Amino acid sequence: MNTKRKIEVFSAGCPACEETIQMVNRVACSSCEVSVLDMKDATVAMRARDLGIRSVPAVVIDGKLADCCAGRGPDETALRSAGLGQPLS
């Protein structure tokens, strides 16, 4: 059984991305494993495309693009609803 929630932040290093990274790190719990992925890396960009990411910053939680990131950008309330900051049972 996986005991960590996998959080991936897709970033281009812009100020909006940095703000999202700070928010995710602030909200993340001890069971959250946060990774920041650089969209300038071709492998990361390919994974982003496979996940349906069309703009950054974008947050993926346990392999699923957070609803708030599909078209309009990250929102703390929506990310919390998707599981950010909540330990796995």
C-alpha positions in Angstrom: 0.0 0.0 0.0 1.3 3.4 -0.9 1.6 5.7 2.1 2.6 8.9 0.2 0.4 11.1 -1.9 2.4 12.0 -5.1 2.1 15.7 -5.9 3.7 16.9 -9.2 4.0 20.7 -10.0 4.7 21.4 -13.7 6.5 24.7 -13.9 8.2 27.0 -16.4 10.0 28.9 -13.7 7.7 32.0 -14.1 6.4 34.1 -11.1 3.0 32.4 -11.3 4.7 29.0 -11.2 6.8 30.0 -8.2 3.7 31.2 -6.4 2.0 27.9 -7.0 5.0 25.9 -5.8 5.1 27.9 -2.6 1.4 27.4 -2.1 1.6 23.6 -2.7 4.6 23.3 -0.3 2.7 25.3 2.3 -0.4 23.2 2.1 1.3 19.8 1.7 1.2 17.4 4.6 3.8 15.0 5.8 2.2 12.3 3.6 2.7 14.5 0.5 5.7 13.9 -1.7 6.0 17.1 -3.8 8.1 17.2 -7.0 8.6 20.3 -9.1 9.0 19.4 -12.8 10.7 21.7 -15.3 8.7 22.0 -18.5 12.0 22.9 -20.3 12.9 19.3 -20.0 11.6 17.4 -23.1 10.7 14.3 -21.0 8.7 16.4 -18.6 6.9 18.2 -21.5 6.0 14.9 -23.0 4.5 13.6 -19.7 2.6 16.9 -19.3 1.1 16.5 -22.8 0.1 12.9 -21.9 -1.6 14.2 -18.8 -3.5 16.8 -20.8 -1.6 19.8 -19.4 -2.1 22.8 -21.7 -0.7 25.6 -19.5 1.5 26.0 -16.5 1.6 26.1 -13.6 -0.3 22.8 -13.3 -0.6 20.4 -10.4 -1.0 16.6 -10.7 -2.1 14.7 -7.6 -1.7 10.9 -7.6 -1.4 10.9 -11.4 -4.5 13.0 -12.1 -4.5 16.6 -13.3 -6.2 18.6 -10.7 -9.5 20.0 -12.0 -8.5 23.5 -11.2 -5.5 23.2 -13.5 -7.5 22.2 -16.6 -7.8 25.5 -18.4 -7.6 28.1 -15.6 -4.8 27.6 -13.2 -4.3 26.2 -9.7 -6.7 27.1 -6.9 -5.9 26.1 -3.3 -9.5 25.1 -2.4 -9.7 22.8 -5.5 -6.3 21.3 -4.8 -7.3 20.6 -1.2 -10.5 18.9 -2.5 -8.3 16.8 -4.8 -6.3 15.6 -1.8 -3.4 18.0 -1.3 -2.6 18.2 2.4 -4.6 15.1 3.3 -2.8 12.0 4.4 -3.6 8.7 2.8 -5.5 6.3 5.0 
